[in-house]
Amino acid sequence: MRERVFEFYKQFKKNRAALVGAYIVIALILCAIFAPLLTPHDPLIQNLDNRLVPPIWSEGGMSGYILGTDDFGRDVLTRILYGARISLVIGIISVSISLIFGVLMGAVAGFFGGLADLIIMRIVDIMLSIPAILLAIVIVSILGPNLFNAMIAIGIVGIPTFARIVRSSVLAEKEKEYVIASRVNGSNNIRLITKVVLPNCATPLIVQATMGFASAVLEAAGLSFLGLGAQPPTPEWGAMLSDSLQFITTASWMIIFPGIAIFLTVMGFNLVGDGLMDVLDPKLKEK
C-alpha cells in the first residue's frame, strides 16, 4: 500500500500544474478548518463604525482589516475564510448526491440494458439538453431559494454526467472474462455490480468527482449571486459578490477578493482533476 501511494505521488508530482492545484486545494481545506484561528473577527457581527474600510495597504486603510470591510463593517478576509467552509460543504454534498444517484442509474442502465437502459438514458439525455445553470435555477425555484436547496439542485444537475460515465464503464467491463467467471461461480447481479464491476470503474469516477467539485462551487456561487442560493448574512462567496455590486466603483475590494477566492478554488480542483486523469488513466499514461 505504501509503495502504491509513493508511486502515485511520484507520477502526480511530474505534473507541475496539478501540484499547484493540490497546494491550492490543501490551502483551502486548511483555511476552512482553522478559520477561527486565522482571524479574530466574526463573519456575521456588524460594526457600522468600520464600514467600507479599505484594505490595510490601501490609502486610508485601518490596521486589523487586511482585505478591508464591507458595507456592514464585517471583515472581508474573515468572511472569505468562513466562506471556504461553505464551499467545501457545497462540493461534498452536491458531488455526493450526483455520485450516488449517477452511479445507481448508470450501473442499472449499463448492466441490464434493454428497457431500463432506454428509459434511464432518455431521462439523462433530456437533462443534458438543458443548460446546467438553467436547470439548477428551475429546481431551486421549485424547492425554494436557500443554500440547502441549491446544493440539492446542483447535485441533481450533476447526475447525468456520472450516469453516462458509469454506464460506458459498465458496458466495457461486464463482458470481460473476470465478470463472466464470477457469474459462473454463482455471483448474483447485485454482487456482480457492487463487488466486481463498479470497483473497476473507479478511476473515471474519481476524476469526475474532482472536476464536479469545482463545478459545484462555481454553480453555487452563480445561484447565490442570483439570490437563489445562500441568503444574507451567510458568508458565501457568490452572495458576497451579489451584495458588493453596488459598491464596485467605491469599494472594489468587496467584489475582487471573493471573486479571486472562487477563481482559485475552481482552478485548483480542475488542475487536480487533470493531474488525476494523467496518473490514473492507463490510456493517457501510455501516451
C-alpha positions in Angstrom: 0.0 0.0 0.0 2.8 2.4 0.9 4.6 1.6 -2.4 1.4 2.4 -4.3 0.9 5.7 -2.6 4.6 6.6 -3.2 4.3 5.6 -6.9 1.1 7.7 -7.2 2.8 10.7 -5.7 5.8 10.2 -7.9 3.7 10.3 -11.0 1.4 13.0 -9.8 4.2 15.5 -8.9 5.5 15.2 -12.5 2.5 17.4 -13.5 3.5 20.7 -12.0 0.1 22.3 -12.8 -1.6 19.5 -10.9 0.8 20.0 -8.0 0.0 23.7 -7.9 -3.7 22.8 -7.9 -3.1 20.4 -5.0 -1.4 23.1 -3.0 -4.4 25.4 -3.6 -6.9 22.7 -2.5 -4.8 22.0 0.6 -4.7 25.7 1.5 -8.4 25.9 1.0 -9.0 23.0 3.4 -6.7 24.4 6.0 -8.3 27.8 5.8 -11.7 26.2 6.3 -10.6 24.1 9.2 -8.6 26.8 11.0 -10.7 29.8 10.1 -11.4 30.8 13.8 -7.6 30.7 14.5 -6.7 32.7 11.4 -8.9 35.7 12.2 -10.1 37.4 15.4 -13.3 38.7 13.8 -16.7 37.2 13.5 -18.1 36.8 9.9 -21.6 37.8 10.9 -21.3 40.6 13.6 -21.8 44.1 12.1 -19.8 47.1 13.1 -21.1 50.1 11.2 -18.4 52.3 12.7 -15.9 50.5 10.5 -18.0 50.1 7.3 -16.2 50.2 3.9 -12.7 50.4 5.4 -10.1 49.9 2.6 -7.6 47.1 2.7 -4.7 47.7 5.1 -2.2 48.5 2.3 -4.6 51.0 0.6 -4.6 54.7 1.3 -6.8 55.2 4.4 -6.7 51.5 5.4 -7.0 50.7 9.0 -4.9 48.2 10.9 -6.6 44.9 11.6 -8.5 44.7 8.3 -6.1 43.1 5.8 -8.7 42.9 3.0 -10.9 45.7 4.2 -14.5 45.7 5.4 -17.9 45.5 3.7 -20.9 47.9 3.9 -21.8 46.5 7.3 -18.3 46.7 8.8 -17.6 43.0 8.6 -14.1 41.9 7.9 -13.9 40.7 4.2 -11.0 38.3 4.9 -12.9 36.7 7.8 -16.0 36.2 5.6 -13.8 34.7 2.8 -12.2 32.2 5.2 -15.5 31.1 6.6 -16.9 31.0 3.1 -14.3 28.3 2.3 -16.1 26.1 4.8 -19.4 26.6 3.0 -17.8 26.0 -0.4 -16.4 22.7 0.9 -19.7 21.6 2.3 -21.4 22.6 -1.0 -18.9 20.5 -3.0 -19.1 17.5 -0.7 -22.9 17.3 -0.5 -23.6 18.2 -4.2 -21.0 15.7 -5.5 -22.2 13.0 -3.1 -25.8 13.4 -4.5 -24.5 13.3 -8.1 -22.3 10.3 -7.4 -24.8 8.2 -5.5 -27.7 8.6 -8.0 -25.5 8.8 -11.1 -23.7 5.5 -10.2 -27.0 3.8 -9.4 -28.6 4.9 -12.7 -25.5 4.3 -14.8 -24.9 0.8 -13.3 -28.5 -0.3 -13.9 -28.6 1.0 -17.4 -25.2 -0.4 -18.4 -25.6 -3.8 -16.7 -29.2 -4.7 -17.5 -29.6 -2.9 -20.8 -32.9 -3.2 -22.6 -35.9 -1.2 -21.4 -34.1 0.0 -18.2 -31.2 1.4 -20.3 -33.6 3.1 -22.8 -35.7 4.8 -20.1 -32.7 5.9 -17.9 -30.6 7.2 -20.8 -33.5 9.1 -22.3 -34.0 10.9 -18.9 -30.3 11.6 -18.9 -30.4 13.0 -22.4 -33.3 15.3 -21.5 -31.4 16.6 -18.5 -28.3 17.2 -20.6 -30.3 19.1 -23.2 -31.0 21.8 -20.7 -28.1 24.1 -19.6 -26.9 23.1 -16.2 -27.3 26.5 -14.5 -30.8 26.9 -16.1 -31.9 23.5 -14.8 -30.5 24.4 -11.3 -32.4 27.6 -11.3 -35.6 25.8 -12.2 -35.1 23.3 -9.4 -34.3 25.9 -6.8 -37.2 28.0 -7.9 -39.5 25.0 -7.2 -37.9 24.0 -3.9 -37.3 27.5 -2.6 -34.3 29.8 -2.5 -31.8 28.7 0.2 -28.4 27.1 0.4 -29.6 23.6 1.1 -31.9 23.5 -1.8 -29.2 25.0 -4.0 -26.9 22.0 -3.1 -29.7 19.6 -3.9 -30.2 21.3 -7.3 -26.5 21.2 -8.1 -26.4 17.6 -7.1 -29.3 16.7 -9.4 -27.7 18.7 -12.3 -24.6 16.6 -12.0 -26.3 13.2 -12.0 -26.4 12.8 -15.9 -22.6 13.1 -16.2 -21.9 10.4 -13.6 -24.6 8.2 -15.1 -23.1 8.3 -18.6 -19.6 7.7 -17.3 -20.7 4.7 -15.2 -22.8 3.3 -18.0 -20.0 3.4 -20.5 -17.6 1.8 -18.0 -20.0 -0.9 -17.0 -20.7 -1.7 -20.7 -16.9 -2.1 -21.2 -16.4 -4.2 -18.1 -19.4 -6.6 -17.9 -18.3 -8.8 -20.8 -14.8 -9.3 -19.6 -13.6 -12.7 -18.5 -13.3 -11.9 -14.8 -17.0 -10.9 -14.7 -18.1 -14.0 -16.7 -16.0 -16.2 -14.3 -17.7 -14.6 -11.3 -21.1 -15.1 -12.8 -20.3 -18.8 -13.4 -19.2 -19.1 -9.8 -22.7 -18.2 -8.7 -22.5 -14.4 -8.0 -25.9 -12.7 -8.3 -26.4 -9.5 -10.2 -26.1 -7.3 -7.1 -22.8 -8.8 -6.2 -21.6 -8.6 -9.7 -22.4 -4.9 -9.9 -21.2 -3.8 -6.5 -18.3 -6.1 -5.9 -16.9 -7.0 -9.3 -17.8 -4.4 -11.9 -18.1 -1.0 -10.1 -14.7 -1.2 -8.3 -13.1 -1.3 -11.8 -14.9 1.8 -12.8 -13.5 3.9 -10.0 -10.9 5.8 -12.0 -13.2 7.9 -14.2 -15.4 8.5 -11.2 -12.6 9.9 -9.1 -11.6 12.2 -11.8 -15.2 13.4 -12.5 -15.9 13.8 -8.8 -12.9 16.2 -8.6 -14.0 18.1 -11.6 -17.6 18.1 -10.3 -16.4 19.7 -7.0 -15.1 22.7 -9.0 -18.4 22.9 -11.0 -20.4 22.7 -7.8 -18.6 25.6 -6.2 -19.0 27.7 -9.3 -22.7 26.9 -9.8 -23.4 27.5 -6.1 -21.7 30.9 -6.4 -23.9 31.6 -9.5 -27.1 30.7 -7.8 -26.2 32.7 -4.7 -25.3 35.7 -7.0 -28.8 35.5 -8.4 -30.3 35.3 -4.9 -31.3 31.7 -5.2 -28.6 30.1 -3.0 -27.1 31.3 0.3 -29.1 34.1 1.8 -27.7 37.1 3.8 -25.8 37.2 6.1 -24.3 33.8 5.2 -20.6 34.4 4.2 -20.9 32.5 0.9 -18.7 33.8 -1.9 -21.4 34.2 -4.6 -23.7 36.0 -2.1 -20.8 38.3 -1.2 -20.3 39.2 -4.9 -24.0 39.9 -5.2 -24.1 42.2 -2.2 -21.0 44.0 -3.4 -22.2 45.0 -6.9 -23.5 48.4 -5.8 -20.0 49.2 -4.4 -18.0 48.1 -7.4 -16.6 51.6 -8.0 -16.4 52.9 -4.5 -15.3 49.7 -2.6 -13.9 47.4 -5.3 -12.2 45.1 -2.8 -15.6 43.8 -1.7 -16.0 42.1 -5.1 -12.4 41.5 -6.1 -11.4 39.2 -3.3 -14.4 36.9 -3.2 -14.0 36.6 -7.0 -10.4 35.6 -6.6 -11.4 33.0 -4.0 -13.9 31.4 -6.4 -11.3 31.5 -9.2 -8.6 29.9 -7.2 -10.8 27.2 -5.8 -12.3 26.2 -9.2 -8.8 26.3 -10.9 -7.3 24.3 -8.0 -9.8 21.4 -8.3 -9.7 21.4 -12.1 -5.9 21.2 -12.1 -6.0 18.3 -9.6 -8.6 16.6 -11.7 -6.4 16.9 -14.8 -3.5 15.5 -12.8 -5.5 12.6 -11.5 -6.6 11.8 -15.1 -3.0 11.7 -16.2 -2.0 9.4 -13.3 -5.0 7.1 -13.1 -6.0 6.7 -16.7 -3.7 4.0 -18.2 -4.5 5.0 -21.8 -3.2 8.5 -21.1 -0.2 7.1 -19.3 0.7 5.1 -22.4 0.6 8.2 -24.5 
